[in-house]
Amino acid sequence: MLKGFVLLIKFMTRIPLPWGVEYDENELGKATKLFPLVGLVIGAFLAAMYFIFSQFTDNRLIIAVLIVLSDIIITGGLHLDGLADTFDGIFSYRSKHRMLEIMRDSRLGTNGVSAIVVYLLLKTSLLTELDWRYIIVMPVVARMNTVINAGLGKYARKVGMAKGIIENTGKKDVIFSVLLTLVVSFFFIGLQSIPVVLLCGIVGVFFVKLMERKIEGVTGDTLGAILELTSVVVLLIGVILK
């Protein structure tokens, strides 16, 4: 389990580790239920950046922009790429096969660019309204939905890097991840964690059903997409509950 968690940190973030661990797709898949803990590590880093930036400026917009930038740096933009590829593919309104081809294409299309621009604008503007507690909770809940999609969905391709993750994540892992997310979130935002986790979980289930209808399953790109989309949903709920 420890090896799997280290693998999650190593391959899902850009956090430098003092020891090397070889990539093991199956081990990574078995540890996916711990993905919210990776979110907690990222959230702690972003909260630390929030307090550091706050020492130099009171401008909440500037702080929000720097937090978003810090988030991209620590994840290497990995999930943003999935968001763009998913929107390029799904909103091409082509056949399943063609959608999957578009999602694998490294070139960025209009839909992908639009998704990233709107996402960054929304995330930045919402962050200006919230404090460090939601900055920590945001990546935790976002990664819960990645587990939900991996555990409830089937892999849409015959082969691919995310195949082992999806095939080794089951419904028990989903339940564990949701409960883990609820506990961690409750520690920071109290009873607000209940509507946040519940509503985001519903979004996660809806998304996996949408992907099943569009491409008959989920991919690494769609797992990244739901992670980023959930980040915005968490912040939106936080602003509403504020």
C-alpha atoms as a printed R data frame, in Angstrom:
    type eleno elety resid chain resno       x      y       z
1   ATOM     1    CA   MET     A     1   0.000  0.000   0.000
2   ATOM     2    CA   LEU     A     2   2.859  2.372   0.843
3   ATOM     3    CA   LYS     A     3   4.512  1.623  -2.500
4   ATOM     4    CA   GLY     A     4   1.248  2.366  -4.266
5   ATOM     5    CA   PHE     A     5   0.868  5.698  -2.475
6   ATOM     6    CA   VAL     A     6   4.440  6.648  -3.397
7   ATOM     7    CA   LEU     A     7   3.655  5.714  -7.001
8   ATOM     8    CA   LEU     A     8   0.608  7.980  -6.911
9   ATOM     9    CA   ILE     A     9   2.717 10.864  -5.634
10  ATOM    10    CA   LYS     A    10   5.482 10.206  -8.143
11  ATOM    11    CA   PHE     A    11   3.409  9.794 -11.280
12  ATOM    12    CA   MET     A    12   0.451 12.081 -10.521
13  ATOM    13    CA   THR     A    13   2.449 15.069  -9.256
14  ATOM    14    CA   ARG     A    14   5.798 16.759  -9.756
15  ATOM    15    CA   ILE     A    15   6.716 16.462  -6.079
16  ATOM    16    CA   PRO     A    16  10.364 15.335  -5.887
17  ATOM    17    CA   LEU     A    17  10.886 12.151  -3.885
18  ATOM    18    CA   PRO     A    18  14.212 11.093  -2.362
19  ATOM    19    CA   TRP     A    19  13.835  7.527  -3.590
20  ATOM    20    CA   GLY     A    20  13.051  5.956  -6.944
21  ATOM    21    CA   VAL     A    21  10.098  3.682  -7.550
22  ATOM    22    CA   GLU     A    22   9.551  1.862 -10.822
23  ATOM    23    CA   TYR     A    23   6.232  2.341 -12.579
24  ATOM    24    CA   ASP     A    24   3.850 -0.529 -11.839
25  ATOM    25    CA   GLU     A    25   0.448 -0.095 -13.460
26  ATOM    26    CA   ASN     A    26  -1.286 -2.747 -11.366
27  ATOM    27    CA   GLU     A    27   0.193 -1.483  -8.092
28  ATOM    28    CA   LEU     A    28  -0.852  2.036  -9.048
29  ATOM    29    CA   GLY     A    29  -4.363  0.823  -9.773
30  ATOM    30    CA   LYS     A    30  -4.660 -0.942  -6.428
31  ATOM    31    CA   ALA     A    31  -3.629  2.250  -4.641
32  ATOM    32    CA   THR     A    32  -6.039  4.530  -6.518
33  ATOM    33    CA   LYS     A    33  -8.417  4.533  -3.537
34  ATOM    34    CA   LEU     A    34  -5.763  6.604  -1.720
35  ATOM    35    CA   PHE     A    35  -5.839  9.298  -4.392
36  ATOM    36    CA   PRO     A    36  -7.666 11.757  -2.077
37  ATOM    37    CA   LEU     A    37  -4.618 11.631   0.213
38  ATOM    38    CA   VAL     A    38  -2.494 12.792  -2.710
39  ATOM    39    CA   GLY     A    39  -5.001 15.629  -2.976
40  ATOM    40    CA   LEU     A    40  -4.418 16.391   0.691
41  ATOM    41    CA   VAL     A    41  -0.671 16.668   0.090
42  ATOM    42    CA   ILE     A    42  -1.308 18.996  -2.850
43  ATOM    43    CA   GLY     A    43  -3.879 20.964  -0.871
44  ATOM    44    CA   ALA     A    44  -1.419 21.448   1.996
45  ATOM    45    CA   PHE     A    45   1.155 22.760  -0.478
46  ATOM    46    CA   LEU     A    46  -1.345 25.173  -2.037
47  ATOM    47    CA   ALA     A    47  -2.491 26.390   1.388
48  ATOM    48    CA   ALA     A    48   1.143 27.043   2.326
49  ATOM    49    CA   MET     A    49   1.533 29.049  -0.886
50  ATOM    50    CA   TYR     A    50  -1.638 30.953   0.013
51  ATOM    51    CA   PHE     A    51  -0.175 32.055   3.345
52  ATOM    52    CA   ILE     A    52   3.164 32.931   1.760
53  ATOM    53    CA   PHE     A    53   1.601 34.992  -1.026
54  ATOM    54    CA   SER     A    54  -0.653 36.716   1.523
55  ATOM    55    CA   GLN     A    55   2.434 38.117   3.226
56  ATOM    56    CA   PHE     A    56   3.321 40.078   0.106
57  ATOM    57    CA   THR     A    57  -0.061 41.273  -1.172
58  ATOM    58    CA   ASP     A    58  -3.663 41.760  -0.066
59  ATOM    59    CA   ASN     A    59  -4.939 41.535  -3.635
60  ATOM    60    CA   ARG     A    60  -7.065 38.380  -3.653
61  ATOM    61    CA   LEU     A    61  -7.077 38.185  -7.449
62  ATOM    62    CA   ILE     A    62  -3.289 38.074  -7.588
63  ATOM    63    CA   ILE     A    63  -3.211 35.456  -4.833
64  ATOM    64    CA   ALA     A    64  -5.824 33.372  -6.680
65  ATOM    65    CA   VAL     A    65  -3.839 33.524  -9.920
66  ATOM    66    CA   LEU     A    66  -0.686 32.418  -8.089
67  ATOM    67    CA   ILE     A    67  -2.567 29.537  -6.414
68  ATOM    68    CA   VAL     A    68  -3.847 28.331  -9.791
69  ATOM    69    CA   LEU     A    69  -0.329 28.602 -11.197
70  ATOM    70    CA   SER     A    70   1.070 26.674  -8.217
71  ATOM    71    CA   ASP     A    71  -1.540 23.959  -8.781
72  ATOM    72    CA   ILE     A    72  -0.501 23.597 -12.414
73  ATOM    73    CA   ILE     A    73   3.174 23.453 -11.479
74  ATOM    74    CA   ILE     A    74   2.802 20.778  -8.789
75  ATOM    75    CA   THR     A    75   0.711 18.544 -11.081
76  ATOM    76    CA   GLY     A    76   2.631 19.331 -14.251
77  ATOM    77    CA   GLY     A    77  -0.633 20.287 -15.947
78  ATOM    78    CA   LEU     A    78  -1.323 16.563 -16.345
79  ATOM    79    CA   HIS     A    79  -5.040 16.765 -15.663
80  ATOM    80    CA   LEU     A    80  -5.519 19.985 -17.612
81  ATOM    81    CA   ASP     A    81  -4.293 18.095 -20.652
82  ATOM    82    CA   GLY     A    82  -6.962 15.471 -19.994
83  ATOM    83    CA   LEU     A    83  -9.623 18.180 -19.701
84  ATOM    84    CA   ALA     A    84  -8.649 19.694 -23.048
85  ATOM    85    CA   ASP     A    85  -8.406 16.338 -24.846
86  ATOM    86    CA   THR     A    86 -11.758 15.198 -23.450
87  ATOM    87    CA   PHE     A    87 -13.572 18.328 -24.582
88  ATOM    88    CA   ASP     A    88 -11.935 18.129 -28.009
89  ATOM    89    CA   GLY     A    89 -13.104 14.558 -28.397
90  ATOM    90    CA   ILE     A    90 -16.537 14.540 -26.794
91  ATOM    91    CA   PHE     A    91 -17.698 17.783 -28.392
92  ATOM    92    CA   SER     A    92 -16.524 16.785 -31.844
93  ATOM    93    CA   TYR     A    93 -19.809 14.852 -32.112
94  ATOM    94    CA   ARG     A    94 -18.129 12.123 -34.148
95  ATOM    95    CA   SER     A    95 -18.241  8.346 -33.782
96  ATOM    96    CA   LYS     A    96 -16.811  6.695 -30.668
97  ATOM    97    CA   HIS     A    97 -13.737  5.572 -32.574
98  ATOM    98    CA   ARG     A    98 -13.107  9.042 -33.975
99  ATOM    99    CA   MET     A    99 -13.645 10.684 -30.563
100 ATOM   100    CA   LEU     A   100 -10.998  8.428 -29.035
101 ATOM   101    CA   GLU     A   101  -8.617  9.243 -31.882
102 ATOM   102    CA   ILE     A   102  -9.121 12.979 -31.344
103 ATOM   103    CA   MET     A   103  -8.545 12.585 -27.601
104 ATOM   104    CA   ARG     A   104  -5.233 10.833 -28.277
105 ATOM   105    CA   ASP     A   105  -4.111 13.528 -30.731
106 ATOM   106    CA   SER     A   106  -1.508 15.781 -29.094
107 ATOM   107    CA   ARG     A   107  -2.780 18.817 -30.997
108 ATOM   108    CA   LEU     A   108  -5.130 21.147 -29.144
109 ATOM   109    CA   GLY     A   109  -8.465 22.004 -30.745
110 ATOM   110    CA   THR     A   110 -10.917 24.842 -30.296
111 ATOM   111    CA   ASN     A   111 -13.052 22.982 -27.767
112 ATOM   112    CA   GLY     A   112 -10.022 22.093 -25.696
113 ATOM   113    CA   VAL     A   113  -8.728 25.660 -25.658
114 ATOM   114    CA   SER     A   114 -12.175 26.989 -24.746
115 ATOM   115    CA   ALA     A   115 -12.490 24.470 -21.905
116 ATOM   116    CA   ILE     A   116  -9.123 25.445 -20.429
117 ATOM   117    CA   VAL     A   117  -9.786 29.196 -20.695
118 ATOM   118    CA   VAL     A   118 -13.233 28.966 -19.072
119 ATOM   119    CA   TYR     A   119 -11.908 26.564 -16.431
120 ATOM   120    CA   LEU     A   120  -9.021 28.860 -15.460
121 ATOM   121    CA   LEU     A   121 -11.258 31.939 -15.359
122 ATOM   122    CA   LEU     A   122 -13.858 30.208 -13.195
123 ATOM   123    CA   LYS     A   123 -11.331 28.661 -10.851
124 ATOM   124    CA   THR     A   124  -9.456 31.918 -10.376
125 ATOM   125    CA   SER     A   125 -12.574 34.006  -9.769
126 ATOM   126    CA   LEU     A   126 -14.013 31.480  -7.287
127 ATOM   127    CA   LEU     A   127 -10.747 31.267  -5.362
128 ATOM   128    CA   THR     A   128 -10.909 35.002  -4.697
129 ATOM   129    CA   GLU     A   129 -14.016 34.361  -2.579
130 ATOM   130    CA   LEU     A   130 -12.681 31.517  -0.387
131 ATOM   131    CA   ASP     A   131 -10.013 30.967   2.253
132 ATOM   132    CA   TRP     A   132  -7.296 28.355   2.780
133 ATOM   133    CA   ARG     A   133  -9.703 25.646   4.001
134 ATOM   134    CA   TYR     A   134 -11.302 25.203   0.587
135 ATOM   135    CA   ILE     A   135  -7.898 25.400  -1.037
136 ATOM   136    CA   ILE     A   136  -7.007 22.239   0.898
137 ATOM   137    CA   VAL     A   137 -10.340 20.472   0.378
138 ATOM   138    CA   MET     A   138 -10.564 21.224  -3.353
139 ATOM   139    CA   PRO     A   139  -7.884 18.749  -4.586
140 ATOM   140    CA   VAL     A   140  -9.023 16.090  -2.107
141 ATOM   141    CA   VAL     A   141 -12.620 15.993  -3.360
142 ATOM   142    CA   ALA     A   142 -11.489 16.364  -6.976
143 ATOM   143    CA   ARG     A   143  -9.433 13.171  -6.727
144 ATOM   144    CA   MET     A   144 -12.316 11.341  -5.097
145 ATOM   145    CA   ASN     A   145 -14.212 11.743  -8.356
146 ATOM   146    CA   THR     A   146 -11.298 10.269 -10.274
147 ATOM   147    CA   VAL     A   147 -11.650  7.165  -8.104
148 ATOM   148    CA   ILE     A   148 -15.422  7.132  -8.637
149 ATOM   149    CA   ASN     A   149 -14.944  7.226 -12.401
150 ATOM   150    CA   ALA     A   150 -12.208  4.576 -12.358
151 ATOM   151    CA   GLY     A   151 -14.226  2.319 -10.066
152 ATOM   152    CA   LEU     A   152 -17.601  2.617 -11.757
153 ATOM   153    CA   GLY     A   153 -16.447  2.874 -15.367
154 ATOM   154    CA   LYS     A   154 -14.825  0.464 -17.765
155 ATOM   155    CA   TYR     A   155 -11.831  1.249 -19.941
156 ATOM   156    CA   ALA     A   156 -12.910  2.599 -23.320
157 ATOM   157    CA   ARG     A   157  -9.781  1.512 -25.184
158 ATOM   158    CA   LYS     A   158  -8.223 -1.896 -25.746
159 ATOM   159    CA   VAL     A   159  -4.849 -0.757 -24.410
160 ATOM   160    CA   GLY     A   160  -3.532  2.354 -22.703
161 ATOM   161    CA   MET     A   161  -1.729  3.727 -19.662
162 ATOM   162    CA   ALA     A   162  -4.894  4.055 -17.573
163 ATOM   163    CA   LYS     A   163  -6.128  0.523 -18.245
164 ATOM   164    CA   GLY     A   164  -4.445 -0.974 -15.167
165 ATOM   165    CA   ILE     A   165  -5.749  1.812 -12.949
166 ATOM   166    CA   ILE     A   166  -9.341  1.374 -14.082
167 ATOM   167    CA   GLU     A   167  -9.304 -2.427 -14.058
168 ATOM   168    CA   ASN     A   168  -7.814 -2.553 -10.550
169 ATOM   169    CA   THR     A   169 -10.258 -0.064  -9.041
170 ATOM   170    CA   GLY     A   170 -13.590 -1.468  -7.868
171 ATOM   171    CA   LYS     A   171 -16.724 -0.410  -6.042
172 ATOM   172    CA   LYS     A   172 -15.168 -1.145  -2.621
173 ATOM   173    CA   ASP     A   173 -12.360  1.252  -3.499
174 ATOM   174    CA   VAL     A   174 -14.937  3.884  -4.426
175 ATOM   175    CA   ILE     A   175 -16.681  3.535  -1.063
176 ATOM   176    CA   PHE     A   176 -13.353  3.725   0.776
177 ATOM   177    CA   SER     A   177 -12.324  6.810  -1.176
178 ATOM   178    CA   VAL     A   178 -15.637  8.603  -0.568
179 ATOM   179    CA   LEU     A   179 -15.490  7.926   3.186
180 ATOM   180    CA   LEU     A   180 -11.844  8.996   3.300
181 ATOM   181    CA   THR     A   181 -12.704 12.208   1.472
182 ATOM   182    CA   LEU     A   182 -15.598 12.899   3.814
183 ATOM   183    CA   VAL     A   183 -13.412 12.472   6.898
184 ATOM   184    CA   VAL     A   184 -10.616 14.683   5.559
185 ATOM   185    CA   SER     A   185 -13.055 17.347   4.348
186 ATOM   186    CA   PHE     A   186 -14.966 17.375   7.638
187 ATOM   187    CA   PHE     A   187 -11.740 18.119   9.490
188 ATOM   188    CA   PHE     A   188 -11.341 21.370   7.526
189 ATOM   189    CA   ILE     A   189 -14.841 22.600   6.625
190 ATOM   190    CA   GLY     A   190 -17.048 20.785   9.129
191 ATOM   191    CA   LEU     A   191 -20.647 20.036   8.169
192 ATOM   192    CA   GLN     A   192 -20.192 21.798   4.835
193 ATOM   193    CA   SER     A   193 -18.254 18.693   3.819
194 ATOM   194    CA   ILE     A   194 -21.504 16.723   3.535
195 ATOM   195    CA   PRO     A   195 -23.114 18.728   0.688
196 ATOM   196    CA   VAL     A   196 -19.708 19.241  -0.951
197 ATOM   197    CA   VAL     A   197 -18.850 15.538  -1.075
198 ATOM   198    CA   LEU     A   198 -22.427 14.471  -1.877
199 ATOM   199    CA   LEU     A   199 -22.987 16.920  -4.728
200 ATOM   200    CA   CYS     A   200 -19.534 16.369  -6.194
201 ATOM   201    CA   GLY     A   201 -20.071 12.617  -5.996
202 ATOM   202    CA   ILE     A   202 -23.297 13.011  -7.981
203 ATOM   203    CA   VAL     A   203 -21.382 15.005 -10.592
204 ATOM   204    CA   GLY     A   204 -18.805 12.215 -10.728
205 ATOM   205    CA   VAL     A   205 -21.422  9.511 -11.290
206 ATOM   206    CA   PHE     A   206 -23.181 11.617 -13.929
207 ATOM   207    CA   PHE     A   207 -19.886 12.153 -15.722
208 ATOM   208    CA   VAL     A   208 -19.001  8.460 -15.873
209 ATOM   209    CA   LYS     A   209 -22.479  7.693 -17.252
210 ATOM   210    CA   LEU     A   210 -22.029 10.427 -19.861
211 ATOM   211    CA   MET     A   211 -18.679  8.953 -20.919
212 ATOM   212    CA   GLU     A   212 -20.235  5.501 -21.196
213 ATOM   213    CA   ARG     A   213 -22.850  6.931 -23.531
214 ATOM   214    CA   LYS     A   214 -20.326  8.868 -25.592
215 ATOM   215    CA   ILE     A   215 -17.316  6.549 -25.809
216 ATOM   216    CA   GLU     A   216 -18.523  3.421 -23.968
217 ATOM   217    CA   GLY     A   217 -16.209  3.922 -21.023
218 ATOM   218    CA   VAL     A   218 -13.566  6.124 -19.472
219 ATOM   219    CA   THR     A   219  -9.935  6.878 -20.324
220 ATOM   220    CA   GLY     A   220  -6.975  8.536 -18.659
221 ATOM   221    CA   ASP     A   221  -8.051 11.790 -20.277
222 ATOM   222    CA   THR     A   222 -11.575 11.622 -18.882
223 ATOM   223    CA   LEU     A   223 -10.215 10.816 -15.410
224 ATOM   224    CA   GLY     A   224  -8.177 14.008 -15.621
225 ATOM   225    CA   ALA     A   225 -11.151 15.941 -16.947
226 ATOM   226    CA   ILE     A   226 -13.481 14.992 -14.104
227 ATOM   227    CA   LEU     A   227 -10.753 15.872 -11.605
228 ATOM   228    CA   GLU     A   228 -10.429 19.398 -12.976
229 ATOM   229    CA   LEU     A   229 -14.173 19.886 -13.391
230 ATOM   230    CA   THR     A   230 -14.758 18.778  -9.809
231 ATOM   231    CA   SER     A   231 -12.235 21.343  -8.573
232 ATOM   232    CA   VAL     A   232 -14.471 24.087  -9.935
233 ATOM   233    CA   VAL     A   233 -17.618 22.450  -8.542
234 ATOM   234    CA   VAL     A   234 -16.069 22.290  -5.053
235 ATOM   235    CA   LEU     A   235 -15.234 25.976  -5.162
236 ATOM   236    CA   LEU     A   236 -18.659 26.881  -6.546
237 ATOM   237    CA   ILE     A   237 -20.420 25.016  -3.733
238 ATOM   238    CA   GLY     A   238 -18.087 26.681  -1.250
239 ATOM   239    CA   VAL     A   239 -19.027 30.147  -2.511
240 ATOM   240    CA   ILE     A   240 -22.744 29.261  -2.342
241 ATOM   241    CA   LEU     A   241 -22.407 27.959   1.228
242 ATOM   242    CA   LYS     A   242 -20.257 30.885   2.325
